[in-house]
């Protein structure tokens, strides 16, 4: 994969989820092995959900 495409995938949370699934299913990795990826996924969740809450406007 070209270097620019690798950089773009760092901003896609699905990339980390797929990597976790590969590590668990294929390698039998434990929690310590996937903790970094789960942390990154959690940061994505907090940022994107926070952004959604902040941008939501209740209309009457």
C-alpha positions in Angstrom: 0.0 0.0 0.0 1.4 3.5 -0.8 2.6 5.5 2.1 -0.1 8.2 1.6 -2.8 5.5 1.9 -1.3 4.1 5.1 -1.4 7.6 6.6 -5.1 8.0 5.6 -6.0 4.7 7.4 -4.7 6.1 10.7 -7.8 8.3 10.8 -10.3 5.4 10.2 -11.5 3.7 13.4 -12.5 0.6 11.4 -8.8 -0.1 10.7 -8.2 -0.5 14.4 -11.2 -2.7 14.9 -10.2 -5.0 12.1 -6.7 -5.3 13.5 -8.1 -6.3 16.9 -10.3 -8.9 15.3 -7.3 -10.3 13.4 -5.1 -10.4 16.5 -7.7 -12.2 18.6 -9.0 -14.7 16.0 -5.8 -15.5 14.2 -3.1 -15.0 16.8 -5.1 -15.7 20.0 -3.9 -12.4 21.5 -4.9 -11.4 25.0 -6.1 -8.1 26.5 -2.5 -6.8 26.9 -1.8 -7.2 23.2 -4.9 -5.4 22.0 -5.1 -2.7 24.8 -3.5 0.0 22.6 -5.9 -0.6 19.8 -8.9 -0.5 22.2 -7.6 2.7 23.6 -7.5 4.3 20.2 -11.0 3.1 19.4 -12.2 4.5 22.7 -10.6 7.9 21.9 -12.4 7.9 18.5 -15.7 7.1 20.3 -15.3 9.9 22.8 -14.3 12.5 20.2 -17.0 11.6 17.6 -19.8 11.2 20.2 -18.8 14.5 21.9 -18.8 16.2 18.5 -22.3 14.7 17.8 -23.6 16.0 21.2 -22.1 19.4 20.7 -23.5 19.8 17.2 -27.0 18.6 18.1 -29.6 21.3 18.3 -33.1 20.7 19.7 -35.6 22.3 17.5 -39.1 23.2 18.7 
